[in-house]
Amino acid sequence: MTDDELTEEPAGEPEPEVEGKEEEIPEPPPPGGRPPEGEVPEKEEEEPSPPPHDRVPEEEPHPPTLADLDIYDTLRFMVGVLNQAAWMHLGLVVAPGAKEAVTDLGQARVAIDSLEALANQLRPSFDLDEQREIDNVLANLRVNFVKKAE
């Protein structure tokens, strides 16, 4: 083999020079047309369509706040809070964020007594199922308090 044969390029198309090569920028597709294969079209922002019949859409409902609740709903919420507090202070439920249950019978007694006073205030607004439920809650708390106090 001669030196000329070694430096010759193989048969076929010669490789284009890399230096000075201009990048080809594809032309945008015609309106309504599809882009060439392999290219991802840019997403155009769609304008929201107007509501039908010129009706204004209703606003999404906002989460209720204390201002939206009447006093009876607020007191029912407090029944749940006092119930949970009583169980935590009895040491039978671990407080959120705590690693273990802590027993404090003094605070448990205050929570149970407060729950009973609140329930008595609410009784006229309770239906039969609510009356049974609050009676069961108080009975369970009292039984567990006595067991813990022994």
N, C-alpha and C positions, 0 to 999 in steps of 0.2 A: 504494500500500500504506500502510496505517495503522500506527502504532506498535503497536497491539494485535495486528495480524496478524504482525508481526515477532517478538514475544515469545511467541507461542503455540507450544506444543509440537506436533510433527507428530502426525498421527493414529496411533493404536496404543496400546500400553501405555506409561504414563508410567514413566520411569526411577525406581527407588527411590532414596531419599536415601542418601548414603554415610555421612554423619555419624550416629552413634548406631545404625548397623546392627549387629545381632548376628550373629555367625557361626553358621552351622548346623553342628552336629556330628552326623555320621552315627551312627546307632545300630549297635552291633555286630551281625553276622549271627547268626541263631539257631544253636544248637549243631548241628553237622553240615551247616549250610546254607552256601551260597556267598555271598561278599560281593557287594555291588552292583557292576555293571560300572564299570571305571575305577579301582577301589580295589585296592590290593595288600594281601593279608592278611598279618598278622604271622606269621612262622614260629614254631611252637611247638617247644621243645626236646623231642626224642624220647628217651625213656629206652631204654637198650640192652636188648635182649631177653635173657633168661637163656639160657645155653648149653643145648643140647638134652640131655636125660637127666641133668641136673645135673652134667655133666662140666665141669671147669674148663679153659678154653682154654689151650693151651700158650703160654709166653712167646715173644716174637719172639727169634730168635737174635741174640746180641750179636756185634759184630765181634771177631775173635780178637786176643788180646794176646800179648806174649812169654811170659807165664805159661802160655798154652794150647799153646805149641809145645814139642816135645821138642828135645833138643840138636841132632839131625840136621837138623830143619827150620830151626832158628836158623842153623846153619852154612851150609845151602843159601842162606838169605837173604843171609848175609854174602858168599857167592860172587858173587851178583849185585851187591852194593855194591862189592866190590873190582874186579869187571869194569868197572863203570861208571867208577869212579875212575881205573883204568888208562887207559881211552880218553880221559877228560878231560885227564889229565896228559900223554898223548901229543900233545895238541893237536888231536885228530881229532874231538872232540865238545865243543860249547860247554857250559860248566857252567850249571845252572839259575840264572837271574837275571843271568848275565854277558852282555856284548854281543859278545864275541869269544872264540875259543879261545885258551888259554894253554898253552904247552909247558913242561913241567918233567920232563925225562927221569929225574932222580934219584927223584922221587916216583913216576913211572910204573914204574921198576924195582922199587921197594919194593912197590907194589901187585901187580905181576905175580908177584914172588917169594912174597908172602903168599898170593896166590890159588893158586899151585902147592902150597904147604905145606898149605893148607886142603883142597885137592882130594885130596892124598895121604892126609890124615887121614880123608876121607870115602869114599875108594874102596871099602872093604869093604861100605859100605851102598848104593853105587850099583848100579843095574841096567845092562845093556849100553848102552842108549840114553843114559843119563846119563854113562857113562864116555866114550862117543864125543863127546858134546856138550862136556864139560869139556876133552877133549883138543883139539878144534877151537878152542875159545875161547882156550886157552893158545897154540896154534900161531899163530893170527891175531895175538894180542897180541905174541908174540915177533918175528914177521916185521915188523910195523909198528914195533916198537921199533928193530930193526936198521936199517930204512929211515930212521927219524928220526935215528938216531945217526950216520949216514954224512955 
